[in-house]
């Protein structure tokens, strides 16, 4: 979660833009995103150079000795944030406007790549050298503060806080999923080196970034010492779709700064006919928007065959099933209504998951996870596409704490079920004998069918009532009378002292 000091620095940076004449929040976010990318590009280049040197691998810096900008050939080092930030304001402004911005717009060699598509219409909008100088200094301070928060996804928190300044953010469903929830879902799914991963509502690409980081940490030798697997990781593994160009820019830049050279991130309405993907992905990680209903005329006809509805949360589940290859896995966040809704569409999608696919787990999350932006109760569904069934026992977990307070402040607390969820999920064979009064337990498929395919944990959890014995009423009354006598005596003593 974002700290007070980090929040104050972002507010100060925002004020520089505001007082400098850049008052459209979307413009401010875009410009800050570009500048963060330029800063991160310098940092990432240095890290990759050091890693390559340690591994004895060749590495060519993006800031090579000479860079062509238009008709000019310039020294690439002056495009590095760590170099131009020390220039006088006028020179810094000229370098940024005439060299750095054209450089990042044309950074990707593949003109059909996501990065090239969404940077093509990027415009440098800072109006004066003085404002740029102030912004660069403020961003250095911001990054210094982010460095102190090494154990958290400070960069993601910055994006979240920036998005909170958009009045339309809540309507458009643009708030990012908390990083610790993303990380938990990725660890539960354990991505493999040959996976083809998709998030059909990717936003800032949080799930894709975390999946990439997991693979870097757990499968480093398998991927990066194999030419074919490295090419797959860099160019073919990650796919993301969204309908907001600002989010796509952030997502493409976010992936590149995390070392993925060519993610396939595309402008697409995933639920419409413009999304042809079928039997394509081996892993889907998603938190689709719960924005209610939409025009059924634009929805892909084959999704309506699975569940005839206008509700996006149900249609996205049908979409995930269609997009996965047989054997492909999915972990997605859904609002609680999906788990127990009584409409025909709600029952149809649950029946599809249980009867025709293999539903593996339902993790019930507390309502405060998405605060302060939304108080809706949610759950995580984990399933594998089989097209022939396979659901046996479904594993339920009642998450009651995620390491943060469940109020609007979301302060760090010691209670955290996430490590326990990961450990128990990976050892589900040991879960069969757990009682229904515990945090997790197994429920047989037939019992779920008998309950009209209801997946609400409260339908199956048993509450253990501990009997409490109270003393007789006469004894309680006697104690009250004795206390009253004591109070009267004390009052009498006080009156004596006041005479």
N, C-alpha and C positions, 0 to 999 in steps of 0.2 A: 504494500500500500504506500501511497505517496506521503512523504514526511512533510512536516510544517516548513522546514527550511527549504526543501526542494520546491514546494508549492510557492513559497515566497519568491524564489528566484525566477520561476516561470512567470509569476504575476508581474515582476519587475521587467522581464523581457517583453511580455505582452504590452506593458505600458509604453515601452520605447517605440514599438510599432504603432500603437494607438496615437501617441502624441506626435509621431512623425508623419501622420496623415494616412496610415494604412489601417482603416477602420472596419473593413469587412472581415469577420472572424475566419471565413473560409480562406481568404487571401493570406491572412496571418499564419494559419496552420500550414498552408502550402509552402510559403516562404521559409518558415521554420523547419519544415520537413526537408526542403532542399539543402538548407544550411547544415542540418544534422547529418544528411547523407554525405555532404562534402567533408565534414569533420570525420565521420565514420569511415569514409573511403581511405583517408590518410591513415587512421588507426589500423584498419583491417589490412591495408597493404603492408604496414610495418610488421604486423603479427604473422602474416603469411610468409613474408621474407624470412623472419626468424625461424618459423617452423620448418621451412624448406631447407634452411641452412643446417638445422639440427638433424634433419632426416637425410641430408646429403642429396636433396633433389633440386633440380634447376628451377628457378623462379624469375619471371620477368615482371618487373614492377609496372603498374599502369602509368606511373609517372616516369616513363622511360627517359633516356637522356634527351631526346628531342621529340616534341609532339607537334603535329601539324594542326593548326587552328585556322581554318579558311585557307588563305594563301600564304600565311606566315608559318615559319618553323620556329618554335620557341623552346626554351629549356623547361622540361617538364617539372622540374623540382619547384618552380615558382607557383605551380598549381596546387601544391600541398598546403593544407590549412596551417600546419605548423610553421610554414615559411611566410605566406602572405599576411598572416595575422599581425606580423611585426612591421609591415610596411606603413608609411604615413597614409592618412585617410584617403587622400586623392588618388594615390597610386593603388592602394588596396581596392578602391572602387573600380578603377579602370581595369585592373587585373580580373576582378570578379565578373564585371560586365562583358568584357571583350574576350576573355580567355577561359576562366573557370567554368562559367555557365555554358558556353558553347561546347566545352570539353565534356562536361557530364551529360549534356543532351545527346552527344554522339559517341558516348563511351562504349556502347555495345555494338560490336561489329555486325551482328545479325539484325537487320532493319525490321524483321518480322517479330522480333522478340517482344515480350511484355514490356520490358524496360523501355525499349525504343518507342513503342506505341504510346506509352503513357507519359514519356518525357518530351515527345515531339512538340507538344503545344505548351510546354512549360515556359513561363516568362519571368525574368528577374524584375521585381517590382519595387525594390527599395529605392526611394527617390533621391537620397543625398549621400555623399561620402561620410558625413558626420554620423548619420543614422546607422550606416553599415558598420562604422567603427564601434559605435556603442553596442550594437547587436552582437558583434563578434566578441567583444569583451564580456558581455553578459552571458553569452553561450559558453565561453571558457569557464566562467564561474559556475554555470549550470553543470557542465561536465565534471568539474572538480568535485561538486557536491555528489554527483551520480557515482563517482569513483569510490566514495565512502560507503556506498550501498552495494557492495560487490555481490552480496548474497541474494539480492532481489533483482527483478527485471525492471530496473529504474527507467530504462528507455521506454518500455511498454507502459509503465505508469505515467510517464510524461505524455505519451500519446493519449492515454485515457483522460488525463486531466485537461489536455487541449480540447479533446472532443466534447468534454462536459461544457465547454464554453459555447458550443453550437446549440442554439435553441431548438433546432430540428433533430438533434442527435437521438433523443429518446424515441421520436416518431419513426425515424429511419432504422432503428435498431443497430446503431453504429458503435455501441459501447463494447469494448473488447471483453472477452471472457477472462476472468482473473487468471494470472499466469500460473499460480499454484494448482488451479483446477485443470488447466491445459496440461501441465506437466504430469499430473496424476493420471489423466486419461492416456497420455502417450506411454507412460510407464506400464499401465495396465495392458496396452495393446502390443507393446514390444515390437516396434517396426523392424523389418528385416532389410538386408542390403539389396534385395531384388524387388521390394515392394514398389507399387505405383500408387502414390498417395494423393488423395484429393480432398479439398474442402470446398463444397459448392456454394458456400456463403462466406468467403475467406476474410473479408474486412482487411485488417492490417497484416494478415497472414500469420497470426500467432500460432495456430496449430502446425502449420507447415514449418515455421522457424523452429519450433520446439522439437518436432520430429527430426529435423535435420541435425539439431544439436545432440539429440539422443543418439543418433547414428554415428556422429563424430566421436562421441564419448565411448560408446559400447562396441562399435563395429569399425573402428578407425583402420586397423590393419587390413581387414577383409575388403574394405571399399577402396582405400587410397593406395594400396599396393597392387591393385588389379585394374588395369587400364579400362577394361570394358565396364566394370562396376563403378569406377570413378566417373566415366562418361555418363552412365545411367544416372548417378547421383546429381551431377552437375546440370544435365540437360533434359532428362526424361522422367525423373521420379516425381517431381512436385507439380501439382495442378491446382489452381484456385480460380474461382469465378466470383464476381461481384457486380453490382449495378451502380457503384459510386466510383467515379474516376479518381477522386482524391484518395479514397481507400486503396484503389489499385496502384496508384503511384507510390503510396506509403508501403504497400505490400511488396511491390517489385523491388523497391530500394531496400526494404528490410531484409528480403531474401538475399540480395546481392551482398549486402554488408555482412551477412552471416555466411558468406562463402559459397553460395549457390549461384553459379554463373548464369544459368538460363532457365529460370522457373517459368512454367507455362501459366501465366496469370492473365485472365482475359475478361473483358466486359461481356457479361452474359446474364440473362434472366434464366436461372437454372431450371425453373419450373415450366418454362414455355417451350414451344416447339423448336426454338433456336438452340436448344440443348439436345444434340443427337446422341450423347454418350450412353452406351449400353454395354454391359458385360466388359467393362474396361479397366476398373481399378481393383487393386487387392486390399486397399485400406482406405476407409473414409473416416476422418475426424472432423466433427462439425458441431457448431452451436447455431442452428438456423434461426432466422428471425421469427419471433412470435407476434407478428404485427396484426394478427386477427385474420380477416378475410380478404379475398382478392377476386377480381373478375374471372369467372370460370371460363370465359371465352378464350383467354390467353393461355390457359393451362394445357399442357401436353395431354392429348387424349388418352394415351396409355397409362398415365398416372391416375386419371379419373376412373379407369377400369378397376384399379385396385381399391380405391376408396373414393366414392363420389362426394366431394366436399369442396368448400372454398377456403377451408382453414389451412394456412401455410404449414403449420407444424405437422399435420397429418400427411400433406402432399410431399413434404420433404422426406418423410420416412419411406413413402412409396418410391420416391426418386432414388434414395440411397440403395434400395433393393435393386432397382433397375440398373444403376450405374456400376454395381459391384460385379466382378467375375464370380463364378461359382467357386466357393472356398474363400472368397473375400470377406474381410471383417469390417465391422463398423462400431464406433463408439460415438454416440451423439447425445447432446443435452436436449431434453424435452420439458415443456411445462407439465406440471402434475396432472392437468386435465387429460393429457394423452393417456395416462396410466389407468384412469378410472371413468373417463367420459362415457355416457350411456347412449350416445347417438349411434346410428348404424355405421357411420363412417369410422368412429372411434373403435367400435368393436371389430369392424372389418380389418383395420390395419393391425390391431393386436392379434387377431386370428391368423392373419397372414404371417406375422413374425413367429407365432407359436406352432402353427400347423405346417406351414410350407418352408420355413427357414429354421434355424437353430438359435433360439433366444437363450443367452447364457447368463446374463446378469441384469439386475435392476438395482441401481444405487440411488436411494432417496436422499436428496440434499436439503438442508434447512433453507428457509425462505430468505435469510439474510445474506446468502452468498453473493448476490448481485447488487446489494445495497452499496451506495446510496441511490443508485439509478433505478432500481426495480426491486420490489419486494416479493415477487412471484416465487412460489415454491417450485422447485425443478427436480428432475431426476436424470440419471444417465442410463441409457439403454446400450447394452453390448450384445451384438448378435453376429452370426456368420451366415452368409448366403449359401443355401444348399439346393433350393428349389424342390427338395423332396422331404423336408421336415428334418427331424433329428433332435428336436427339443425333448429333453428328458426331465431333469430337475433344473429349476431356475434358481439361481443364487440371489438372495436379497440382502442388502446391507442398509442399515438405518444410520446414515451419517448425521451426527449431532453437533460436530465441531470441525472447523477447517483450519484452525490455527489463528483465526481472527474473530474479534467480537462480532456479533450478528446484528449490530445496530448501524446507524449511518456513519459512525466514525471508523469502523472496521480496524480497530487497534489490535496489535499482536497480542495473543493470549497463549497460555501453555497447552490448553486442550486442543488436540488435533487428531482426528480419526484417519487422516490420509495414509500415514505409514501402515496402519493396521489394515486398511482397505486393500492396499497393494499386496501386503503379505498374505492375507486370507484369500484374495482372488487367485493368486498364483499357486495356492495350495488348497484348491476347492475339494480335493479328495478327502481332506480332513474335516470338511464342513458338514458331512452327512449326519453326524450324530449331535449336532448342536441343537439346543432347545429353542423354541420359538420366542422365548423371553430374552434371548441374547441379541447382540447388535446385528449378527448375521446368521442366516440359516437357509436351508434348501427347501423348496416347495415343489412337489411332484407336478408334472404337466397336467395330470387328470384333475387334480384339485383346482388348478387355475381354470381349466375348461368348465368345471362344475360351478365356478364362481363367475361365469359369463366372461371369461378372459380378462378379469379384473387384475391389474398389476400394481395396485396400491398396496404398499407394505402394511398399512393398517388393517387390511383385510385378513392378513395371515399372522401378524405379530400378536403374541400373547402377552398380556400385562400381568405381572406377578403382584398380587395384593398382599402386603404384609399386615397381618392383624395387629392392631394397637389396642392395648387394654388401658382403660382410664379408671381412676378411683371412683368410688360411689359418689353420687351427688351430695349426700350429706357430709362427706369428708371434705369435698371441695368448698361447700358453703361454710364449714367450720374454719377452714384456712382463710377464706375471705373475711370472715368476722374477726379472726385473730389479727389480720393485717389492718383492719379498720380500727381496732382498739389501739394498735401501735401508732397509727397515723394520728389518732385523737390525742394520745399521750404526748407525741412530739409537738403537735400544735399547741397544746397546753403549756409545755416547757418553753416554747418560743415566746408565748404571751407573757410568761413570768419574767423572761429576760428583758422584754421591752418596757416593763414598768419602771 
